[in-house]
Amino acid sequence: MTEWRALTDDEVTDLATRLRSLEWSWQVADGPGLADGFGWRVVLSEPDWVMLDTGFGMGSGEIRGRDDKAVAIEVRVTEFADDSDRARTRDAFAAMTDALTGALGEPTARIPGEFPQIRWAGTESTLVLQDMAVSVLLTLVSNAELADDDHKAELEEPGLL
């Protein structure tokens, strides 16, 4: 049996710092160049989506876009845990939250729920750490896209849709 892997505190803070300070075109077509700069492998590139291998296998990262414009860079920062071992992702999420808070300062939002999120908002984009139950994701998302996602989530509340 192989050991379950997650980025170390240093690795996740380095990645978060690099993503947060990223200056690039936000064009999906430039995604392969961005991936190369991070040492990621492009698995598939389409006009509004680039699938990446960021070190945790095929599809462990992606650049999502709309109308050729990138709206999010998503990176899995843990391997998948099986459903019976939910504690692994919870523990990794908590440790990464502590490491990122130490490096980036207090989060601007803590969103509880089935898939909790910790957010560090910037002027144009927000860094989001999210526990997806089977893995942990680190995403740099445009503030406009995040606002749309939040609005959709509000509409999904019971009785609103």
Summary of the structure (lengths in Angstrom):
residues: 161
radius of gyration: 15.5
end to end distance: 45.2
largest distance: 46.1
contacts: 463
relative contact order: 0.16
helix: 36%
strand: 33%
